[in-house]
Each structure stands twice: as structure tokens, then as C-alpha cells.
Amino acid sequence: MTGTYRLQRTEPPTPDLRQSFSEEHPAGRLVSLDAFRGFIMIVLAAHGFGFASFSNLPREAPAWNVADYEVWQAIGQQFRHAVWITVDDRFRVAFWDLIQPAFMFMVGVAMPFSYRRRAAFGETAGARMRHAAVRAVVLVLLGVFLYSLSHRRTNWIFPNVLAQIGLGYFFVYLLHSRGRNVQIAAIAAILTGYWAFFYFQPPPENYDYEAVGARADRGEVLTGWQAPWSKNANAAFRFDQWFLPLLRTPQQADRAPATDSSDRSGADSETGLRAAIPQQRSMSWLRRWFFSNPEPWTYNRGGYTTLNFIPSMATMLLGVLCGQLLLSRERALYILFTLFVGGALCLGLGIATHLTVCPAIKRIWTPSWALYSGGCVIWMLGLFYLLFDVLPLKWFSRPLQVVGINSLAVYLMGELLHSWTADKVVRIHLTGILETLFGADALQDDHFGRIIFPCATAGVFWLLCVWMARRRLFVRI
């Protein structure tokens, strides 16, 4: 894994290649995409700036002598995932539930830019396809690696956002150069087929929801036409019940298949046993090396499933459509108008399907959620495009751009180094500065410390991004 992604120092292209690429892409590098990506990455790396944790302080905490308790409850709610159904009765959604759709959407937006740039620099179609396949595999492995950090052995499950992107990436790549009509038809086929996959496999009437961690009082057990989308009682969960145990060491050692002496001769039985022994040994070393996790898989406590990557491909394809629009030679106002109309269309379809076809649930990425969240993130891209590519505000995007151009590095920092940076860098070396700025009392855990330390940690990551950008160091796959 470590040999397939790298810390790379990039050199500027030769003048003729740079010129030819600039002529083909008159907009140059898209400032809004880098800024949008940087914003999402820094929110992730800062763990939501600690807003949810701060809002969880008890009512008697001294912080509420200064801060408004009710206001912070509303803010904190925006930085928590919905328990199950994601869109509330007023068709609102928490900002935190839009982070992963935005992440996946931006992968799609960047795809036309990335591969057209590779083509402009002379890379063959076969080389681009190999690169897409390798990138997909590495993303899946990175996702599994990150999800296994708290386990004793490799935990082959795939709810991590990188794994989800990787599982669908190559298929989206195969569609990214097709026409718009083909891509829209692919989105419709993916979402319709995934809806049917759930709808025609409802849970039985006597299903034991408690055994799989689903609770009716938390809204996780649905009834009526919504029942097929209940937590850990849906078609995707049943797929995981079959698939994920295959990636673990069985509880009993593999044995050669038994032979019936009444039907086969002794010679045939001996031959079959000899043929089975090498296969048994082969499976033994394969499992020992890669799948040596004897802990049985039961269910995902959050209800996430492997097959979420299928409808999330629709989210990435929406990004591809937007990326191709941004690459076009259309006027900025036309692009902006199309983004906001397209976002409204997706949002409207998402609400309509949420009310009539299937509930909008992020944890299993229902088709209605793919449409609803797609509309939201298209609008977010449109806002960043308006601010930084239409209005003369590019300079204000620079703090976000330095993060956006190194998004994978920032994500890995947030996943691997957040706690270490907070404890070993910020608390040890920066506490004096923070006490001078905010006061010693404010740094306490029952005060604003729950916000200050995550923000300071994100500030350290940002400074690292500035240093990497100046040194032209980027983490690439």
C-alpha cells in the first residue's frame, strides 16, 4: 500500500504543455473546487471544530455563563449525524450529514479535470485506465486500513468514505467520458435498480430487530412501505451477512470434503483427498496473511453497509456532470444558473421520492438521499463558484486553497494524527499562547477548551499545508 501512493514534489510543466493545456481549459485551475474541497477537509480534520462536543456540556457547566445554551444546542445539532432518517419533517438536514456527500461529489467534479489534463500531457487511454484502477484499489485499502486502527487484526469492512469512493471509482471513470445523456441514464438506472433491490426484499414480520441493534424508539425500525429500509433489516445488510464473513478466518479449520465410499472407489477417494490438501494449504496461508481476523462479524452498529457505494456512484456522477459543465466554454453566469437549477431539480426530486418512494437515509444511501444530498452539494459548489470564480474574491480563497490542493494529506492527518497533535503539540507547546489569548479558565474541558483545542489542532494542520504548498509537496495516488 505504501508504494502506491506517494509524497510527491511536483515540477511545473514545460511551457508548451502548460500553454496547450491552458488553451484547452480557459478557466485554468478551478479556484472554487479547491476552496470547496479545502473547506470540507478542514472541517473534517478539525472534527467539526468541537462544536458537537461543546454543546454536550451539562447545563451547569461554567461555559454557559458566557455562551448561550440554546443557540449552541442548535449549532451542535448541525454537527451530529441523524440517528436514521436523515431529512426531518421540515425537509432540513444537518450539515454534518452533508460532509460525506460533498467529499464524494468533489471526486466526481475533479475527475474530468484530472483525466483531461493527463490526456493533454500525452498520457494514453490505457495508462489513464490503469491509473483509475490503481487509484480505486488504493482508496479501498486505505479505507480498510483506517477502519482497522482500533482493531487487533485487519477489519475487512468498507463503510469508510475512502473505501466507498474506491469501490465505485473505476465504474464512474468508465462513464466520465461518455455523453451527458448516458451519464444521466446511468444515474437513473443506478437509483431505480437500487430502490428495487430493497423494495422487493422487505424484512419478515417476525424479524428480530433487537438482535441486530435496531430500536423502534430511535426511529430505526420502519413500518409500512418504508419497512424495507429499516436498520440492519434491509437487502444490503443481508448481502453483508453473506459477504463480510467470507473475509474472516472461519471458526473451524478448513477440511477436505468428505467422500462417500459407497459411491466412489478407494482410489478415487485417495485422489480427491490429495487434490484437496494443496487447496486447503493454499487457503490457509491466504487467510493467515490477509484475513486472519477470527472475530465474527455480526452487524454494523451504525447500520452502514458495503453496497452503499452503488447509489453513491450516482453522487459522483452528479459531480462529473458538474465538472464537465465547469470545463465547458459557457459563460460564467450560464454555468452558475445551471448549477442552481440543477441543484433545485435534484433537491425537489429528493424530497418527492423521500415522501413517496423511499425515506432519505444517509447511513444506507437511499436513492432519495442521493438526490437530496446531491442537490445540496451542487448548491454548495455553486456558492463557491459564485464567490471565487465569478466575483473578484479569489484572494479570500487562498487559506482554503492550500488545504484543497492537498486534500488527501489533510484527511489522513485528521484520521491518524488528530489526537497526537492535540496532545503532543497543541497542549504541550501552544498552551501558553492559547492562555494569553483566551485565558487559562477558557481552556478547561468544561469551558471553551472543547472548541479551542480542536481549532488549534486544525490550525497546525493548516500550517503544514502552507509549508507543503510552498515546497510543492503533494500526497498523490
Buried (B, 14 or more C-beta within 10 A) or exposed (E): EEEEBEEEEEEEBEEEBEEBBEEEBEBEEBBBBBBBBBBBBBBBBBBBBBBBBBBEBEEEBBBBEEBEEEEBEEBBBBBBBBBBBBBEEEEEBBBBBBBBBBBBBBBBBBBBBBBBBBBBEEBEEEEBBEBBEBBBBBBBBBBBBBBBEEEEEBBBBBBBBBBBBBBBBBBBBEBBBEEEEEBEEBBEEBBEEBBEBBBEBBBEEEBEBEEBBBEEEEBBBBEEEBBBBBBBBBBBBBBBBEBBBEBBBEEEEBEEEEBEEEEEEEEEBEEBBEEBEEEBEEEEEEBEEEBEBEEEBEBBEBBBBBBBBBBBBBBBBBBBBBBBBBBBEEEBEEBBEBBBEBBEBBBEBBBEBBEEBBBBBBBBBBBBBBBBBBBBBBBBBBBBBBBBBBEEEBEEBBBBBBBBBBBBBBBBBBBEBBEEBBEEBBBEEBBEEBEEEBEEBBBBEBBBBBBBBBBBBBBBBBEBBBEBBEEEBBBEB
